[in-house]
Amino acid sequence: MHATASLHVHPAAATIDLTFKVRRLAKQHGCAFVTTKRPTSSPASTCTPPYDGGHAA
């Protein structure tokens, strides 16, 4: 039976040097190295009520 391990590193949590160091160590020890990207967030749209009392019809 062969066991595998995965190492997940979030890019925002480490410096680029640390990321490469962890990647190299994972490769040396037979682990799968998986990087995840931060999802791009769009600015939340603000909802305004249709009748806020300040606009002329």
PDB file with one MODEL, atoms N, CA, C and O in Angstrom:
MODEL        1
ATOM      1  N   MET A   1       0.851  -1.171   0.000  1.00  0.00           N
ATOM      2  CA  MET A   1       0.000   0.000   0.000  1.00  0.00           C
ATOM      3  C   MET A   1       0.898   1.236   0.000  1.00  0.00           C
ATOM      4  O   MET A   1       1.896   1.294   0.718  1.00  0.00           O
ATOM      5  N   HIS A   2       0.529   2.213  -0.811  1.00  0.00           N
ATOM      6  CA  HIS A   2       1.324   3.425  -0.952  1.00  0.00           C
ATOM      7  C   HIS A   2       0.512   4.620  -0.465  1.00  0.00           C
ATOM      8  O   HIS A   2      -0.576   4.885  -0.976  1.00  0.00           O
ATOM      9  N   ALA A   3       1.030   5.326   0.502  1.00  0.00           N
ATOM     10  CA  ALA A   3       0.332   6.500   1.026  1.00  0.00           C
ATOM     11  C   ALA A   3       0.931   7.762   0.417  1.00  0.00           C
ATOM     12  O   ALA A   3       2.140   7.848   0.205  1.00  0.00           O
ATOM     13  N   THR A   4       0.090   8.717   0.145  1.00  0.00           N
ATOM     14  CA  THR A   4       0.560   9.993  -0.384  1.00  0.00           C
ATOM     15  C   THR A   4       0.126  11.113   0.543  1.00  0.00           C
ATOM     16  O   THR A   4      -0.825  10.977   1.312  1.00  0.00           O
ATOM     17  N   ALA A   5       0.830  12.201   0.455  1.00  0.00           N
ATOM     18  CA  ALA A   5       0.498  13.377   1.256  1.00  0.00           C
ATOM     19  C   ALA A   5       0.465  14.593   0.352  1.00  0.00           C
ATOM     20  O   ALA A   5       1.211  14.683  -0.623  1.00  0.00           O
ATOM     21  N   SER A   6      -0.399  15.514   0.688  1.00  0.00           N
ATOM     22  CA  SER A   6      -0.480  16.775  -0.047  1.00  0.00           C
ATOM     23  C   SER A   6      -0.191  17.913   0.911  1.00  0.00           C
ATOM     24  O   SER A   6      -0.634  17.909   2.059  1.00  0.00           O
ATOM     25  N   LEU A   7       0.543  18.867   0.429  1.00  0.00           N
ATOM     26  CA  LEU A   7       0.878  20.042   1.218  1.00  0.00           C
ATOM     27  C   LEU A   7       0.261  21.246   0.526  1.00  0.00           C
ATOM     28  O   LEU A   7       0.609  21.559  -0.613  1.00  0.00           O
ATOM     29  N   HIS A   8      -0.650  21.919   1.208  1.00  0.00           N
ATOM     30  CA  HIS A   8      -1.327  23.078   0.633  1.00  0.00           C
ATOM     31  C   HIS A   8      -0.770  24.339   1.279  1.00  0.00           C
ATOM     32  O   HIS A   8      -0.748  24.468   2.503  1.00  0.00           O
ATOM     33  N   VAL A   9      -0.327  25.254   0.450  1.00  0.00           N
ATOM     34  CA  VAL A   9       0.243  26.503   0.940  1.00  0.00           C
ATOM     35  C   VAL A   9      -0.489  27.653   0.275  1.00  0.00           C
ATOM     36  O   VAL A   9      -0.616  27.696  -0.948  1.00  0.00           O
ATOM     37  N   HIS A  10      -0.967  28.575   1.077  1.00  0.00           N
ATOM     38  CA  HIS A  10      -1.627  29.757   0.520  1.00  0.00           C
ATOM     39  C   HIS A  10      -0.557  30.814   0.261  1.00  0.00           C
ATOM     40  O   HIS A  10       0.204  31.150   1.169  1.00  0.00           O
ATOM     41  N   PRO A  11      -0.485  31.346  -0.964  1.00  0.00           N
ATOM     42  CA  PRO A  11       0.578  32.296  -1.308  1.00  0.00           C
ATOM     43  C   PRO A  11       0.608  33.548  -0.441  1.00  0.00           C
ATOM     44  O   PRO A  11       1.681  34.116  -0.237  1.00  0.00           O
ATOM     45  N   ALA A  12      -0.518  33.990   0.067  1.00  0.00           N
ATOM     46  CA  ALA A  12      -0.538  35.199   0.889  1.00  0.00           C
ATOM     47  C   ALA A  12       0.036  34.951   2.278  1.00  0.00           C
ATOM     48  O   ALA A  12       0.365  35.902   2.986  1.00  0.00           O
ATOM     49  N   ALA A  13       0.159  33.704   2.674  1.00  0.00           N
ATOM     50  CA  ALA A  13       0.617  33.384   4.017  1.00  0.00           C
ATOM     51  C   ALA A  13       2.131  33.292   4.123  1.00  0.00           C
ATOM     52  O   ALA A  13       2.659  33.176   5.229  1.00  0.00           O
ATOM     53  N   ALA A  14       2.829  33.339   3.021  1.00  0.00           N
ATOM     54  CA  ALA A  14       4.274  33.145   3.061  1.00  0.00           C
ATOM     55  C   ALA A  14       4.961  34.051   2.051  1.00  0.00           C
ATOM     56  O   ALA A  14       4.349  34.540   1.101  1.00  0.00           O
ATOM     57  N   THR A  15       6.244  34.258   2.282  1.00  0.00           N
ATOM     58  CA  THR A  15       7.043  34.999   1.315  1.00  0.00           C
ATOM     59  C   THR A  15       7.371  34.076   0.154  1.00  0.00           C
ATOM     60  O   THR A  15       7.209  32.860   0.258  1.00  0.00           O
ATOM     61  N   ILE A  16       7.827  34.643  -0.937  1.00  0.00           N
ATOM     62  CA  ILE A  16       8.149  33.833  -2.115  1.00  0.00           C
ATOM     63  C   ILE A  16       9.314  32.885  -1.814  1.00  0.00           C
ATOM     64  O   ILE A  16       9.338  31.758  -2.308  1.00  0.00           O
ATOM     65  N   ASP A  17      10.276  33.334  -1.010  1.00  0.00           N
ATOM     66  CA  ASP A  17      11.408  32.472  -0.657  1.00  0.00           C
ATOM     67  C   ASP A  17      10.951  31.271   0.163  1.00  0.00           C
ATOM     68  O   ASP A  17      11.404  30.149  -0.060  1.00  0.00           O
ATOM     69  N   LEU A  18      10.054  31.512   1.108  1.00  0.00           N
ATOM     70  CA  LEU A  18       9.546  30.415   1.931  1.00  0.00           C
ATOM     71  C   LEU A  18       8.721  29.443   1.099  1.00  0.00           C
ATOM     72  O   LEU A  18       8.764  28.234   1.325  1.00  0.00           O
ATOM     73  N   THR A  19       7.973  29.968   0.145  1.00  0.00           N
ATOM     74  CA  THR A  19       7.174  29.105  -0.728  1.00  0.00           C
ATOM     75  C   THR A  19       8.064  28.162  -1.526  1.00  0.00           C
ATOM     76  O   THR A  19       7.778  26.968  -1.616  1.00  0.00           O
ATOM     77  N   PHE A  20       9.147  28.689  -2.111  1.00  0.00           N
ATOM     78  CA  PHE A  20      10.061  27.838  -2.873  1.00  0.00           C
ATOM     79  C   PHE A  20      10.781  26.833  -1.982  1.00  0.00           C
ATOM     80  O   PHE A  20      11.040  25.704  -2.397  1.00  0.00           O
ATOM     81  N   LYS A  21      11.103  27.241  -0.763  1.00  0.00           N
ATOM     82  CA  LYS A  21      11.769  26.333   0.173  1.00  0.00           C
ATOM     83  C   LYS A  21      10.838  25.175   0.548  1.00  0.00           C
ATOM     84  O   LYS A  21      11.261  24.019   0.576  1.00  0.00           O
ATOM     85  N   VAL A  22       9.581  25.487   0.832  1.00  0.00           N
ATOM     86  CA  VAL A  22       8.613  24.445   1.183  1.00  0.00           C
ATOM     87  C   VAL A  22       8.360  23.537  -0.009  1.00  0.00           C
ATOM     88  O   VAL A  22       8.225  22.324   0.151  1.00  0.00           O
ATOM     89  N   ARG A  23       8.295  24.120  -1.213  1.00  0.00           N
ATOM     90  CA  ARG A  23       8.094  23.317  -2.427  1.00  0.00           C
ATOM     91  C   ARG A  23       9.248  22.339  -2.623  1.00  0.00           C
ATOM     92  O   ARG A  23       9.027  21.173  -2.949  1.00  0.00           O
ATOM     93  N   ARG A  24      10.469  22.807  -2.427  1.00  0.00           N
ATOM     94  CA  ARG A  24      11.637  21.940  -2.586  1.00  0.00           C
ATOM     95  C   ARG A  24      11.632  20.819  -1.542  1.00  0.00           C
ATOM     96  O   ARG A  24      11.911  19.666  -1.868  1.00  0.00           O
ATOM     97  N   LEU A  25      11.317  21.157  -0.293  1.00  0.00           N
ATOM     98  CA  LEU A  25      11.273  20.133   0.756  1.00  0.00           C
ATOM     99  C   LEU A  25      10.171  19.109   0.495  1.00  0.00           C
ATOM    100  O   LEU A  25      10.364  17.916   0.731  1.00  0.00           O
ATOM    101  N   ALA A  26       9.028  19.564   0.013  1.00  0.00           N
ATOM    102  CA  ALA A  26       7.939  18.637  -0.298  1.00  0.00           C
ATOM    103  C   ALA A  26       8.350  17.685  -1.410  1.00  0.00           C
ATOM    104  O   ALA A  26       8.055  16.492  -1.353  1.00  0.00           O
ATOM    105  N   LYS A  27       9.031  18.212  -2.418  1.00  0.00           N
ATOM    106  CA  LYS A  27       9.473  17.371  -3.534  1.00  0.00           C
ATOM    107  C   LYS A  27      10.505  16.345  -3.073  1.00  0.00           C
ATOM    108  O   LYS A  27      10.484  15.199  -3.521  1.00  0.00           O
ATOM    109  N   GLN A  28      11.402  16.751  -2.185  1.00  0.00           N
ATOM    110  CA  GLN A  28      12.421  15.835  -1.670  1.00  0.00           C
ATOM    111  C   GLN A  28      11.802  14.685  -0.887  1.00  0.00           C
ATOM    112  O   GLN A  28      12.326  13.571  -0.903  1.00  0.00           O
ATOM    113  N   HIS A  29      10.708  14.942  -0.211  1.00  0.00           N
ATOM    114  CA  HIS A  29      10.092  13.922   0.640  1.00  0.00           C
ATOM    115  C   HIS A  29       8.895  13.233  -0.006  1.00  0.00           C
ATOM    116  O   HIS A  29       8.188  12.471   0.653  1.00  0.00           O
ATOM    117  N   GLY A  30       8.667  13.493  -1.281  1.00  0.00           N
ATOM    118  CA  GLY A  30       7.625  12.786  -2.014  1.00  0.00           C
ATOM    119  C   GLY A  30       6.213  13.288  -1.794  1.00  0.00           C
ATOM    120  O   GLY A  30       5.252  12.567  -2.062  1.00  0.00           O
ATOM    121  N   CYS A  31       6.072  14.505  -1.314  1.00  0.00           N
ATOM    122  CA  CYS A  31       4.735  15.074  -1.105  1.00  0.00           C
ATOM    123  C   CYS A  31       4.299  15.843  -2.343  1.00  0.00           C
ATOM    124  O   CYS A  31       5.124  16.379  -3.083  1.00  0.00           O
ATOM    125  N   ALA A  32       3.011  15.887  -2.553  1.00  0.00           N
ATOM    126  CA  ALA A  32       2.461  16.728  -3.612  1.00  0.00           C
ATOM    127  C   ALA A  32       2.347  18.144  -3.067  1.00  0.00           C
ATOM    128  O   ALA A  32       1.847  18.348  -1.961  1.00  0.00           O
ATOM    129  N   PHE A  33       2.804  19.109  -3.830  1.00  0.00           N
ATOM    130  CA  PHE A  33       2.762  20.510  -3.420  1.00  0.00           C
ATOM    131  C   PHE A  33       1.666  21.207  -4.207  1.00  0.00           C
ATOM    132  O   PHE A  33       1.696  21.224  -5.438  1.00  0.00           O
ATOM    133  N   VAL A  34       0.703  21.780  -3.508  1.00  0.00           N
ATOM    134  CA  VAL A  34      -0.443  22.408  -4.154  1.00  0.00           C
ATOM    135  C   VAL A  34      -0.517  23.860  -3.711  1.00  0.00           C
ATOM    136  O   VAL A  34      -0.604  24.146  -2.517  1.00  0.00           O
ATOM    137  N   THR A  35      -0.483  24.777  -4.671  1.00  0.00           N
ATOM    138  CA  THR A  35      -0.676  26.186  -4.329  1.00  0.00           C
ATOM    139  C   THR A  35      -2.111  26.565  -4.647  1.00  0.00           C
ATOM    140  O   THR A  35      -2.697  26.094  -5.621  1.00  0.00           O
ATOM    141  N   THR A  36      -2.656  27.415  -3.816  1.00  0.00           N
ATOM    142  CA  THR A  36      -4.012  27.894  -4.045  1.00  0.00           C
ATOM    143  C   THR A  36      -3.963  29.394  -4.245  1.00  0.00           C
ATOM    144  O   THR A  36      -3.179  30.092  -3.601  1.00  0.00           O
ATOM    145  N   LYS A  37      -4.795  29.881  -5.130  1.00  0.00           N
ATOM    146  CA  LYS A  37      -4.849  31.310  -5.379  1.00  0.00           C
ATOM    147  C   LYS A  37      -6.011  31.911  -4.612  1.00  0.00           C
ATOM    148  O   LYS A  37      -7.065  31.299  -4.444  1.00  0.00           O
ATOM    149  N   ARG A  38      -5.782  33.119  -4.157  1.00  0.00           N
ATOM    150  CA  ARG A  38      -6.837  33.837  -3.467  1.00  0.00           C
ATOM    151  C   ARG A  38      -7.899  34.221  -4.491  1.00  0.00           C
ATOM    152  O   ARG A  38      -7.562  34.757  -5.547  1.00  0.00           O
ATOM    153  N   PRO A  39      -9.164  33.960  -4.207  1.00  0.00           N
ATOM    154  CA  PRO A  39     -10.197  34.335  -5.174  1.00  0.00           C
ATOM    155  C   PRO A  39     -10.289  35.854  -5.283  1.00  0.00           C
ATOM    156  O   PRO A  39     -10.237  36.569  -4.282  1.00  0.00           O
ATOM    157  N   THR A  40     -10.422  36.322  -6.493  1.00  0.00           N
ATOM    158  CA  THR A  40     -10.561  37.758  -6.684  1.00  0.00           C
ATOM    159  C   THR A  40     -11.959  38.168  -6.262  1.00  0.00           C
ATOM    160  O   THR A  40     -12.954  37.593  -6.703  1.00  0.00           O
ATOM    161  N   SER A  41     -12.013  39.154  -5.416  1.00  0.00           N
ATOM    162  CA  SER A  41     -13.316  39.590  -4.921  1.00  0.00           C
ATOM    163  C   SER A  41     -13.690  40.894  -5.610  1.00  0.00           C
ATOM    164  O   SER A  41     -12.893  41.830  -5.692  1.00  0.00           O
ATOM    165  N   SER A  42     -14.891  40.928  -6.089  1.00  0.00           N
ATOM    166  CA  SER A  42     -15.389  42.153  -6.698  1.00  0.00           C
ATOM    167  C   SER A  42     -16.034  42.997  -5.607  1.00  0.00           C
ATOM    168  O   SER A  42     -16.583  42.455  -4.647  1.00  0.00           O
ATOM    169  N   PRO A  43     -15.972  44.305  -5.742  1.00  0.00           N
ATOM    170  CA  PRO A  43     -16.593  45.144  -4.710  1.00  0.00           C
ATOM    171  C   PRO A  43     -18.094  44.890  -4.635  1.00  0.00           C
ATOM    172  O   PRO A  43     -18.769  44.746  -5.654  1.00  0.00           O
ATOM    173  N   ALA A  44     -18.586  44.841  -3.441  1.00  0.00           N
ATOM    174  CA  ALA A  44     -20.007  44.555  -3.242  1.00  0.00           C
ATOM    175  C   ALA A  44     -20.838  45.730  -3.747  1.00  0.00           C
ATOM    176  O   ALA A  44     -20.541  46.888  -3.456  1.00  0.00           O
ATOM    177  N   SER A  45     -21.852  45.420  -4.487  1.00  0.00           N
ATOM    178  CA  SER A  45     -22.726  46.480  -4.978  1.00  0.00           C
ATOM    179  C   SER A  45     -23.666  46.903  -3.859  1.00  0.00           C
ATOM    180  O   SER A  45     -24.162  46.076  -3.093  1.00  0.00           O
ATOM    181  N   THR A  46     -23.897  48.189  -3.783  1.00  0.00           N
ATOM    182  CA  THR A  46     -24.794  48.690  -2.753  1.00  0.00           C
ATOM    183  C   THR A  46     -26.188  48.825  -3.335  1.00  0.00           C
ATOM    184  O   THR A  46     -26.374  49.382  -4.417  1.00  0.00           O
ATOM    185  N   CYS A  47     -27.128  48.327  -2.628  1.00  0.00           N
ATOM    186  CA  CYS A  47     -28.515  48.402  -3.066  1.00  0.00           C
ATOM    187  C   CYS A  47     -29.146  49.645  -2.450  1.00  0.00           C
ATOM    188  O   CYS A  47     -29.023  49.884  -1.249  1.00  0.00           O
ATOM    189  N   THR A  48     -29.808  50.416  -3.263  1.00  0.00           N
ATOM    190  CA  THR A  48     -30.512  51.588  -2.760  1.00  0.00           C
ATOM    191  C   THR A  48     -32.003  51.368  -2.948  1.00  0.00           C
ATOM    192  O   THR A  48     -32.432  50.803  -3.955  1.00  0.00           O
ATOM    193  N   PRO A  49     -32.775  51.805  -2.001  1.00  0.00           N
ATOM    194  CA  PRO A  49     -34.221  51.643  -2.146  1.00  0.00           C
ATOM    195  C   PRO A  49     -34.720  52.518  -3.298  1.00  0.00           C
ATOM    196  O   PRO A  49     -34.159  53.585  -3.547  1.00  0.00           O
ATOM    197  N   PRO A  50     -35.756  52.085  -3.995  1.00  0.00           N
ATOM    198  CA  PRO A  50     -36.224  52.846  -5.148  1.00  0.00           C
ATOM    199  C   PRO A  50     -36.838  54.195  -4.771  1.00  0.00           C
ATOM    200  O   PRO A  50     -36.848  55.117  -5.586  1.00  0.00           O
ATOM    201  N   TYR A  51     -37.343  54.318  -3.557  1.00  0.00           N
ATOM    202  CA  TYR A  51     -37.989  55.566  -3.136  1.00  0.00           C
ATOM    203  C   TYR A  51     -37.291  56.068  -1.881  1.00  0.00           C
ATOM    204  O   TYR A  51     -37.729  55.783  -0.766  1.00  0.00           O
ATOM    205  N   ASP A  52     -36.210  56.813  -2.060  1.00  0.00           N
ATOM    206  CA  ASP A  52     -35.513  57.301  -0.878  1.00  0.00           C
ATOM    207  C   ASP A  52     -35.899  58.732  -0.529  1.00  0.00           C
ATOM    208  O   ASP A  52     -35.332  59.314   0.396  1.00  0.00           O
ATOM    209  N   GLY A  53     -36.853  59.305  -1.254  1.00  0.00           N
ATOM    210  CA  GLY A  53     -37.406  60.594  -0.884  1.00  0.00           C
ATOM    211  C   GLY A  53     -36.635  61.803  -1.357  1.00  0.00           C
ATOM    212  O   GLY A  53     -37.098  62.923  -1.139  1.00  0.00           O
ATOM    213  N   GLY A  54     -35.498  61.647  -1.985  1.00  0.00           N
ATOM    214  CA  GLY A  54     -34.704  62.803  -2.359  1.00  0.00           C
ATOM    215  C   GLY A  54     -34.685  63.106  -3.840  1.00  0.00           C
ATOM    216  O   GLY A  54     -34.087  64.101  -4.246  1.00  0.00           O
ATOM    217  N   HIS A  55     -35.305  62.302  -4.647  1.00  0.00           N
ATOM    218  CA  HIS A  55     -35.231  62.482  -6.094  1.00  0.00           C
ATOM    219  C   HIS A  55     -36.595  62.860  -6.667  1.00  0.00           C
ATOM    220  O   HIS A  55     -37.635  62.365  -6.232  1.00  0.00           O
ATOM    221  N   ALA A  56     -36.558  63.734  -7.638  1.00  0.00           N
ATOM    222  CA  ALA A  56     -37.799  64.102  -8.320  1.00  0.00           C
ATOM    223  C   ALA A  56     -38.158  63.024  -9.332  1.00  0.00           C
ATOM    224  O   ALA A  56     -37.281  62.350  -9.871  1.00  0.00           O
ATOM    225  N   ALA A  57     -39.426  62.870  -9.583  1.00  0.00           N
ATOM    226  CA  ALA A  57     -39.881  61.837 -10.513  1.00  0.00           C
ATOM    227  C   ALA A  57     -39.672  62.233 -11.949  1.00  0.00           C
ATOM    228  O   ALA A  57     -40.005  61.468 -12.855  1.00  0.00           O
TER     229      ALA A  57
ENDMDL
END
